[in-house]
Amino acid sequence: MMVNVHEAKTNFSNLLEMAHAGQEIILAKSGKPYALLTPLPSGGVAQRKPGRLPGKVTESFFEPLPEEEIAAWERT
């Protein structure tokens, strides 16, 4: 189902209920698809788990960057 922004603002609660029931809703701006309103999985959004990369981040990660690298970031 595609819904323009104005209609979505007016009927947002109903659209949320429809998405919760499993329907995907395309939000459109000036008649063009812009975003997608979808239901979350039944378990909700997965929580972050710290420590998922043991041994991947070494002490060198925390060392200061070389001057050339800093200069390159400052140019952008």
N, CA, C and O of each residue as an XYZ file, in Angstrom:
304
protein
N       0.850     -1.170      0.000
C       0.000      0.000      0.000
C       0.897      1.236      0.000
O       1.841      1.317      0.786
N       0.607      2.197     -0.878
C       1.376      3.435     -0.936
C       0.521      4.584     -0.414
O      -0.642      4.735     -0.788
N       1.130      5.398      0.468
C       0.421      6.498      1.112
C       1.280      7.750      1.020
O       2.470      7.714      1.334
N       0.685      8.854      0.592
C       1.427     10.105      0.536
C       1.613     10.671      1.939
O       0.857     10.344      2.853
N       2.615     11.513      2.100
C       2.994     12.052      3.400
C       1.812     12.717      4.103
O       1.598     12.477      5.292
N       1.050     13.536      3.405
C      -0.076     14.228      4.043
C      -1.074     13.231      4.620
O      -1.522     13.380      5.757
N      -1.418     12.223      3.841
C      -2.343     11.194      4.314
C      -1.732     10.413      5.477
O      -2.433     10.050      6.421
N      -0.422     10.154      5.406
C       0.255      9.425      6.479
C       0.216     10.210      7.782
O       0.021      9.630      8.850
N       0.400     11.532      7.703
C       0.331     12.360      8.907
C      -1.059     12.283      9.524
O      -1.206     12.185     10.742
N      -2.066     12.328      8.677
C      -3.451     12.313      9.136
C      -3.842     10.972      9.743
O      -4.606     10.925     10.707
N      -3.322      9.881      9.185
C      -3.737      8.536      9.593
C      -2.603      7.717     10.198
O      -2.592      6.492     10.073
N      -1.656      8.372     10.848
C      -0.463      7.686     11.319
C      -0.784      6.533     12.272
O      -0.218      5.448     12.132
N      -1.665      6.744     13.222
C      -2.011      5.677     14.170
C      -2.561      4.460     13.448
O      -2.193      3.331     13.770
N      -3.436      4.676     12.479
C      -3.993      3.557     11.710
C      -2.914      2.840     10.910
O      -2.915      1.613     10.817
N      -1.989      3.612     10.330
C      -0.898      3.008      9.562
C       0.007      2.168     10.458
O       0.476      1.104     10.054
N       0.253      2.657     11.688
C       1.055      1.876     12.626
C       0.377      0.550     12.950
O       1.035     -0.488     13.009
N      -0.926      0.582     13.157
C      -1.674     -0.650     13.443
C      -1.593     -1.611     12.262
O      -1.434     -2.818     12.444
N      -1.703     -1.073     11.059
C      -1.630     -1.909      9.860
C      -0.236     -2.542      9.735
O      -0.109     -3.721      9.402
N       0.806     -1.744     10.005
C       2.164     -2.266      9.939
C       2.362     -3.334     11.016
O       2.974     -4.372     10.762
N       1.854     -3.082     12.195
C       1.968     -4.046     13.284
C       1.268     -5.359     12.932
O       1.685     -6.431     13.368
N       0.211     -5.262     12.149
C      -0.531     -6.454     11.725
C       0.179     -7.193     10.584
O      -0.264     -8.264     10.171
N       1.279     -6.624     10.075
C       2.054     -7.325      9.061
C       2.062     -6.704      7.683
O       2.725     -7.217      6.782
N       1.344     -5.616      7.497
C       1.293     -4.994      6.173
C       2.456     -4.025      5.993
O       2.779     -3.261      6.902
N       3.084     -4.057      4.821
C       4.129     -3.091      4.493
C       3.486     -1.874      3.846
O       2.649     -2.000      2.952
N       3.885     -0.702      4.305
C       3.309      0.542      3.802
C       4.429      1.389      3.228
O       5.422      1.665      3.902
N       4.263      1.796      1.980
C       5.236      2.664      1.319
C       4.787      4.100      1.517
O       3.669      4.470      1.159
N       5.672      4.907      2.093
C       5.385      6.323      2.265
C       5.928      7.055      1.052
O       7.084      6.872      0.670
N       5.090      7.883      0.451
C       5.457      8.570     -0.784
C       5.500     10.075     -0.567
O       4.759     10.630      0.244
N       6.380     10.711     -1.308
C       6.493     12.168     -1.291
C       6.315     12.620     -2.726
O       7.079     12.216     -3.603
N       5.325     13.449     -2.975
C       4.983     13.899     -4.327
C       4.725     12.716     -5.250
O       5.067     12.764     -6.431
N       4.130     11.668     -4.726
C       3.763     10.505     -5.513
C       4.896      9.524     -5.789
O       4.694      8.514     -6.464
N       6.094      9.816     -5.268
C       7.232      8.935     -5.490
C       7.576      8.202     -4.190
O       7.604      8.822     -3.127
N       7.838      6.892     -4.261
C       8.193      6.135     -3.058
C       9.385      6.770     -2.350
O      10.375      7.141     -2.982
N       9.273      6.889     -1.030
C      10.272      7.621     -0.260
C      10.806      6.808      0.915
O      11.997      6.860      1.219
N       9.919      6.050      1.581
C      10.315      5.262      2.748
C       9.363      4.084      2.890
O       8.306      4.038      2.260
N       9.759      3.137      3.726
C       8.974      1.934      3.915
C       8.676      1.748      5.401
O       9.586      1.763      6.229
N       7.416      1.576      5.728
C       6.977      1.308      7.096
C       6.660     -0.171      7.163
O       5.721     -0.644      6.523
N       7.452     -0.906      7.947
C       7.284     -2.351      8.031
C       7.159     -2.775      9.488
O       7.571     -2.041     10.386
N       6.600     -3.943      9.726
C       6.511     -4.420     11.101
C       7.881     -4.886     11.597
O       8.716     -5.346     10.818
N       8.090     -4.759     12.885
C       9.305     -5.305     13.494
C       9.133     -6.807     13.678
O       8.006     -7.292     13.783
N      10.225     -7.539     13.719
C      10.111     -8.971     14.008
C       9.464     -9.169     15.377
O       9.531     -8.284     16.229
N       8.847    -10.308     15.586
C       8.111    -10.544     16.830
C       8.970    -10.372     18.071
O       8.458    -10.006     19.129
N      10.272    -10.632     17.958
C      11.166    -10.471     19.102
C      11.635     -9.042     19.290
O      12.371     -8.762     20.236
N      11.232     -8.130     18.418
C      11.671     -6.743     18.492
C      13.044     -6.572     17.870
O      13.506     -7.435     17.123
N      13.685     -5.480     18.172
C      14.999     -5.165     17.635
C      16.054     -5.852     18.507
O      15.992     -5.793     19.735
N      17.011     -6.496     17.862
C      18.065     -7.192     18.603
C      18.899     -6.198     19.403
O      19.228     -5.114     18.923
N      19.226     -6.577     20.603
C      20.063     -5.737     21.460
C      21.529     -5.943     21.108
O      21.932     -7.030     20.695
N      22.315     -4.896     21.273
C      23.757     -5.011     21.046
C      24.366     -5.881     22.125
O      23.950     -5.846     23.283
N      25.363     -6.668     21.728
C      26.065     -7.516     22.676
C      27.540     -7.111     22.676
O      28.252     -7.386     21.710
N      28.007     -6.463     23.744
C      29.411     -6.072     23.796
C      30.322     -7.297     23.794
O      29.945     -8.369     24.267
N      31.507     -7.122     23.262
C      32.486     -8.192     23.279
C      32.322     -9.206     22.165
O      32.819    -10.327     22.272
N      31.636     -8.833     21.100
C      31.418     -9.773     19.996
C      32.639     -9.931     19.106
O      32.673    -10.817     18.252
N      33.638     -9.087     19.293
C      34.840     -9.153     18.460
C      36.087     -9.334     19.322
O      37.017     -8.533     19.225
N      36.124    -10.358     20.153
C      37.307    -10.519     21.012
C      38.564    -10.733     20.161
O      38.578    -11.517     19.212
N      39.615    -10.004     20.541
C      40.880    -10.135     19.826
C      40.940     -9.373     18.520
O      42.001     -9.329     17.898
N      39.846     -8.769     18.077
C      39.821     -8.048     16.803
C      40.288     -6.606     16.960
O      40.839     -6.029     16.023
N      40.075     -6.023     18.129
C      40.502     -4.647     18.375
C      41.758     -4.727     19.238
O      41.696     -5.083     20.415
N      42.878     -4.397     18.647
C      44.144     -4.468     19.361
C      44.511     -3.096     19.912
O      43.844     -2.103     19.622
N      45.564     -3.049     20.700
C      46.007     -1.787     21.295
C      46.357     -0.753     20.229
O      46.237      0.447     20.474
N      46.787     -1.200     19.051
C      47.166     -0.253     17.997
C      45.972      0.592     17.544
O      46.150      1.681     16.998
N      44.757      0.087     17.772
C      43.562      0.852     17.423
C      43.517      2.175     18.176
O      42.997      3.168     17.665
N      44.058      2.188     19.382
C      43.982      3.369     20.244
C      45.176      4.298     20.111
O      45.234      5.331     20.778
N      46.132      3.943     19.257
C      47.296      4.799     19.045
C      46.900      6.016     18.214
O      45.993      5.929     17.386
N      47.570      7.151     18.424
C      47.251      8.348     17.640
C      47.450      8.090     16.145
O      48.313      7.309     15.743
N      46.639      8.758     15.341
C      46.762      8.644     13.890
C      47.996      9.394     13.412
O      48.400     10.382     14.025
N      48.591      8.933     12.326
C      49.718      9.680     11.741
C      49.229     11.046     11.244
O      48.062     11.208     10.885
N      50.119     12.001     11.230
C      49.775     13.366     10.805
C      49.165     13.396      9.405
O      48.250     14.177      9.145
N      49.678     12.531      8.483
C      49.150     12.516      7.114
C      47.670     12.123      7.112
O      46.866     12.679      6.363
N      47.335     11.171      7.952
C      45.930     10.721      8.012
C      45.030     11.815      8.578
O      43.935     12.054      8.069
N      45.494     12.470      9.621
C      44.713     13.568     10.216
C      44.505     14.661      9.176
O      43.399     15.183      9.035
N      45.549     15.006      8.457
C      45.448     16.053      7.428
C      44.456     15.646      6.351
O      43.686     16.479      5.874
N      44.462     14.384      5.963
C      43.519     13.920      4.938
C      42.077     14.047      5.426
O      41.208     14.441      4.648
N      41.801     13.727      6.683
C      40.443     13.859      7.223
C      40.038     15.330      7.320
O      38.877     15.671      7.094
N      40.974     16.183      7.649
C      40.644     17.610      7.773
C      40.366     18.264      6.429
O      39.682     19.286      6.378
N      40.881     17.698      5.333
C      40.625     18.246      3.994
C      39.225     17.928      3.520
O      38.690     18.642      2.672
N      38.611     16.873      4.043
C      37.289     16.471      3.532
C      36.184     17.238      4.168
O      35.016     17.018      3.847
